[in-house]
Amino acid sequence: MALEAQEVERIAHLARLGIDPDDIPDYARNLSDILAFVELLNSVDTCGVEPLAHPLEAVQRLRPDVVTEADERENFQSNAPLTEAGLYLVPKVIE
């Protein structure tokens, strides 16, 4: 699909882009090449091909889910001005 200069100007207008009139033929050629490549991709038979979440089928390495720090909530809350039932109390901000 080859784009004409008028189509490139319309696309630029819709995208609110300022294009130098001398560059319009280059934009038309580049956009036409991109659309031709998309058409080529659309023509590929993908029946029976499973979709991939990642092209390399990589597996995320996870660390063991174990507690690594001691519970120091009471120590931290001992410095707080107001606490209740293990929660920090703060002044009301929104009425």
C-alpha positions in Angstrom: 0.0 0.0 0.0 1.7 3.2 -1.2 0.8 6.4 0.5 0.3 9.7 -1.4 1.5 13.1 -0.2 -2.0 14.1 0.7 -2.4 11.1 2.9 0.9 11.9 4.7 -0.3 15.5 5.2 -3.6 14.3 6.6 -1.8 11.8 9.0 0.5 14.6 10.1 -2.5 16.9 10.7 -4.4 14.3 12.7 -1.2 13.6 14.8 -0.7 17.4 15.2 2.8 17.1 13.7 4.5 19.8 11.7 6.2 18.4 8.7 8.5 20.3 6.3 6.9 20.0 2.8 10.3 18.9 1.4 10.3 15.8 3.7 6.8 14.6 2.7 8.1 12.2 -0.1 10.5 10.6 2.4 7.7 10.2 5.0 5.5 8.7 2.3 8.1 6.2 1.3 9.0 5.2 4.9 5.3 4.8 5.9 4.6 2.9 2.7 7.5 0.5 3.6 6.2 0.0 7.1 2.7 -0.7 5.8 4.1 -3.2 3.2 6.0 -5.0 6.0 2.8 -5.2 8.1 1.0 -6.7 5.1 3.8 -9.2 4.7 3.4 -10.2 8.4 -0.4 -10.5 7.9 0.2 -13.0 5.1 2.1 -15.4 7.2 0.2 -18.6 8.2 0.2 -18.8 12.0 -2.3 -21.6 12.3 -1.2 -24.0 15.0 1.4 -21.6 16.5 1.0 -21.1 20.2 1.1 -17.5 21.4 4.1 -16.7 23.6 4.3 -14.5 26.6 8.0 -14.0 26.0 10.0 -14.9 22.8 12.7 -16.7 24.8 10.3 -18.7 27.0 12.4 -17.4 29.9 11.4 -18.4 33.5 11.6 -15.8 36.2 14.0 -16.8 38.9 12.3 -16.5 42.3 13.8 -16.4 45.7 12.4 -18.6 48.5 9.5 -17.0 50.3 11.0 -17.0 53.8 11.2 -14.4 56.6 14.6 -12.9 56.7 14.1 -10.1 59.3 12.9 -10.1 62.8 9.6 -8.4 63.8 10.6 -5.0 65.3 7.2 -3.3 65.1 7.1 -2.6 68.9 10.6 -1.2 68.8 9.7 1.1 65.9 6.4 2.1 67.4 8.0 3.0 70.7 9.3 6.2 69.1 5.9 7.1 67.5 3.8 9.8 69.3 0.5 7.8 69.0 -0.2 4.1 68.2 -3.2 1.9 68.7 -3.5 -1.9 68.1 -0.2 -2.0 66.2 -1.1 0.9 63.9 0.3 4.5 63.7 -2.2 7.2 64.5 -1.9 10.4 62.5 -4.0 13.6 62.5 -7.0 13.7 60.2 -6.1 15.4 56.9 -9.3 15.2 54.9 -12.6 16.3 56.3 
